[in-house]
Amino acid sequence: MAKRESIEKQSWKPGNVLSPAPPVLVSCGGTQGWKPNLITIAWAGNVCSDPPMLSISVRPERYSFEIIRTTREFVVNVPSLKQARAVDWCGMVSGRSEDKFAGAGLTPASALKVRPPIVLECPLNIECRVKESLELGSHTMFVAEVVAVQVSSDLVDGKGRLRLEKCGLLAFAHGEYFVLGRRIGRFGFSVRKRSR
Ligand SMILES: Cc1cc2nc3c(=O)[nH]c(=O)nc-3n(C[C@H](O)[C@H](O)[C@H](O)COP(=O)(O)O)c2cc1C
């Protein structure tokens, strides 16, 4: 183990430094009088395997906040490099004044189980129903159950495996976007016997 003195550390003030985060396009609306809208979210993550659940954290001042709070449904659309510009743009403008699907050149398509549309171009669409909301401070966390998943067929290989690495997944870290690169191992590689 490296000695404490051999690696120099600085003390920083507490903040949201956990990185990378997945920048996702969350679609909402399309029901109860709300037009379909998109919001870029970086504070998102898996929170439970069974039942499958994830969370997104949204500031109450966002237009999307009221939509999700009242309709209790949304879709997490995982973008690829091809949607990088749309991801940034949907996080810069509000649905109060823009039709973001049209403005970003994205196609709304039917979800399987929820009323908001999926983003057709995104390789992975995760349909969610809100179970709980937690007012944490600046953000409210919506904890939601995953009720359906759609994947783009061209990313599924002959063995039925999803090859998301083929599409250029995005990562968001400290205000900057990155595209995921080299695969360095499979789950459990550290304990698996090396093949000759
Ligand atoms: C990369 C990126 C990540 C973002 N992450 C979040 C987030 O996790 N929560 C949030 O409330 N806003 C986040 N935003 C800001 C919203 O996407 C932005 O305010 C958007 O314009 C809100 O749209 P709306 O008013 O149509 O809901 C993010 C923006 C960007 C560019």
Ligand as a Chemical Component Dictionary entry (heavy atoms), coordinates in Angstrom:
data_LIG
# 
_chem_comp.id                   LIG 
_chem_comp.type                 NON-POLYMER 
_chem_comp.pdbx_formal_charge   0 
_chem_comp.three_letter_code    LIG 
# 
loop_
_chem_comp_atom.comp_id 
_chem_comp_atom.atom_id 
_chem_comp_atom.alt_atom_id 
_chem_comp_atom.type_symbol 
_chem_comp_atom.charge 
_chem_comp_atom.model_Cartn_x 
_chem_comp_atom.model_Cartn_y 
_chem_comp_atom.model_Cartn_z 
_chem_comp_atom.pdbx_ordinal 
LIG C1  C1  C 0 -25.114 18.427 -18.718 1  
LIG C2  C2  C 0 -26.285 19.015 -17.977 2  
LIG C3  C3  C 0 -26.763 18.361 -16.837 3  
LIG C4  C4  C 0 -27.857 18.869 -16.125 4  
LIG N1  N1  N 0 -28.310 18.195 -15.027 5  
LIG C5  C5  C 0 -29.394 18.658 -14.358 6  
LIG C6  C6  C 0 -29.909 17.924 -13.248 7  
LIG O1  O1  O 0 -29.423 16.843 -12.883 8  
LIG N2  N2  N 0 -30.998 18.433 -12.601 9  
LIG C7  C7  C 0 -31.598 19.606 -12.989 10 
LIG O2  O2  O 0 -32.583 20.040 -12.358 11 
LIG N3  N3  N 0 -31.117 20.327 -14.036 12 
LIG C8  C8  C 0 -30.052 19.871 -14.749 13 
LIG N4  N4  N 0 -29.576 20.555 -15.827 14 
LIG C9  C9  C 0 -30.223 21.818 -16.219 15 
LIG C10 C10 C 0 -31.531 21.615 -17.012 16 
LIG O3  O3  O 0 -31.369 20.630 -18.000 17 
LIG C11 C11 C 0 -31.915 22.956 -17.672 18 
LIG O4  O4  O 0 -32.174 23.917 -16.678 19 
LIG C12 C12 C 0 -33.077 22.842 -18.642 20 
LIG O5  O5  O 0 -33.090 23.993 -19.446 21 
LIG C13 C13 C 0 -34.421 22.714 -17.948 22 
LIG O6  O6  O 0 -35.400 22.545 -18.936 23 
LIG P1  P1  P 0 -36.962 22.765 -18.659 24 
LIG O7  O7  O 0 -37.126 24.148 -18.089 25 
LIG O8  O8  O 0 -37.608 22.620 -20.007 26 
LIG O9  O9  O 0 -37.404 21.710 -17.704 27 
LIG C14 C14 C 0 -28.492 20.069 -16.554 28 
LIG C15 C15 C 0 -28.007 20.719 -17.709 29 
LIG C16 C16 C 0 -26.930 20.199 -18.410 30 
LIG C17 C17 C 0 -26.437 20.885 -19.644 31 
# 
loop_
_chem_comp_bond.comp_id 
_chem_comp_bond.atom_id_1 
_chem_comp_bond.atom_id_2 
_chem_comp_bond.value_order 
_chem_comp_bond.pdbx_ordinal 
LIG C1  C2  SING 1  
LIG C2  C3  SING 2  
LIG C2  C16 DOUB 3  
LIG C3  C4  DOUB 4  
LIG C4  N1  SING 5  
LIG C4  C14 SING 6  
LIG N1  C5  DOUB 7  
LIG C5  C6  SING 8  
LIG C5  C8  SING 9  
LIG C6  O1  DOUB 10 
LIG C6  N2  SING 11 
LIG N2  C7  SING 12 
LIG C7  O2  DOUB 13 
LIG C7  N3  SING 14 
LIG N3  C8  DOUB 15 
LIG C8  N4  SING 16 
LIG N4  C9  SING 17 
LIG N4  C14 SING 18 
LIG C9  C10 SING 19 
LIG C10 O3  SING 20 
LIG C10 C11 SING 21 
LIG C11 O4  SING 22 
LIG C11 C12 SING 23 
LIG C12 O5  SING 24 
LIG C12 C13 SING 25 
LIG C13 O6  SING 26 
LIG O6  P1  SING 27 
LIG P1  O7  DOUB 28 
LIG P1  O8  SING 29 
LIG P1  O9  SING 30 
LIG C14 C15 DOUB 31 
LIG C15 C16 SING 32 
LIG C16 C17 SING 33 
# 
